[in-house]
């Protein structure tokens, strides 16, 4: 098998693991079905992103992001508190969901589960911004739908060593 074929297999496995992680976190923590949405259009306006760093056996980032309406819905489902704006509670909720998704995702790989650490989430709120990560060997984006909302996860990483 070629190096390119090996890379595609790793990405396919990581995508499957991310799909499982999203469904697990959304179902368990928020009681809502979450599934891949293919190429759903991203909503315009304010976006909230939780950036979680990877260190150890894998280095890079997992970025969980969604439009304002999705962030408010996630916060309400997770905390039981409805917020009219993106405040500290919403930012904390998005950071926590991003952290749970990243933790569940890496937990499906035995090597990453025991030898990869997560950083504390950094949450970014705004309009028309991009989150850049250094160039990595593995990078993929997945979009998900829950209720009438969408959210996305971008994984940019490489094995250390």
N, C-alpha and C positions, 0 to 999 in steps of 0.2 A: 504494500500500500504506500502511496506517495505521501510526502509531507502535507501536501494540500488536502488530500483525502482525509488524512488524520485530523487536520485542523477543522474540516467541515464536520467530521464525526463528533469532535469535542464540542463544537458550537451547537450542534443538534442536541446533544445530551444536556448541555447547559440550558438550552431553551426549554426542553422538556422539564427539567428540574425547576426552572423559574415558573413555568405554568403551574406545576404542582404546588410550589410555594405560595403563589398568589391565591390559588383556590383555597389552600389550607388556611392562610392567614385571614382572608376575607370571610370565609365560612365560619371559622372558629371564633374569631374576635369580633366580627360585625354581623354575623348571621345573614350574609348575602352571597349569592353566587357570583363568581368572577371568572371570566373566561377570555381567551384570546379574541381580539376583535379584528384581526387582520390589519388592513390599512385604513382604519377609521380616521377621519379628519380630526386634527387637534383643534380645540376651541380657541378663539381669539381672546385677548384680554389678559387679565392677571393670571399668573401661573405660580404654583408653589412646588418647589423641588427640595427633596431631602437627599443629601449626598452622604453616602456611607463609604468610608475607605476600607480597603482590604490590605492586610499586612501578614507576612509570614510566608506560607507555602504558595500563596497567590497574592499579587500586588495589583492595585488598581482601584476602581470605584464601582459602586452600584448606585445609580441615581433613580429615585422614585419620584415621578412628577405628574401633576395633573392640573387642570384648570381650577379656578377659584370655586366654582360650584361643586366640583368633585371633592375638593379639600374640605369644604364646609360639610358635605354629606358624610365623609369619612369621620370627621371629628364628632359629628352628632351621633353616628352609629357607635363609635368607639367609647365615647364618654357619656353619652346621654344628654349632653349640653348643646343646645342650638346656638350658634354664634352668627350674628349678622355680617361679620367681617372677619378677615384673616387676622386674628389676634394671637396672643401667646398660646392659648389653649389649642387653636388650630395648628399652629406651627409645631407645638409639642406632639400633637396627635399624628401629624404627617411624618415627623421625625421618627416616632415610635413605630409606625406602620412600615416605613422604609427599613428600619432596623430589623423588625421581625421578618420581613420578606427576605432581606439579605441573609439573615441568620438561617432561615429555613432553606433557602437556596443552597448555601454552602453546606448545610447539614446533610444533603442528599449525596454528597461526595465524601467517602470515608477519609480521604487524605485531607481535604479542606476542613471537614468537621473538626478534626483534631489539631490541625497545624495552621489554620488561618484565623486571624483575629479581625474583629470589626472595630472601626473607630466610632466615636460618638457622632451622631448625625449633625451635619451642618445644614440648616434650612435656609433656602433663598426664596424670596418673594418679589415678584415684579412682573413687568411686561417686556416682551421682546428681548430676552436675554438668552445666552447660550452658556451651558456649563461645559467647559473643556477639561479633558483629562489628557495626560501625556499619551503619546501614541503607544498602543498596546497590541500585542499579537492577536488578542481575541476581543472583538467588539460586536455587540448586537443590540438591537432595539426591539422591544415587544410592546404592543398596545393591547389593553384589556378593557372590557366593558363590565360594569356592575350597575344594576338598575339602568337608568338612562344616562349614566355617566361613563366617561372614559378616563383612563390613566395610563401612563407608560413607564417602562423601566428600561434603562440603558445600562448595560454591563460593559465595562472596558477594563480588561485585565490580562495578566500573563502570569504563568507559573514562575516562581522565583528560582534562581540558581541555575 
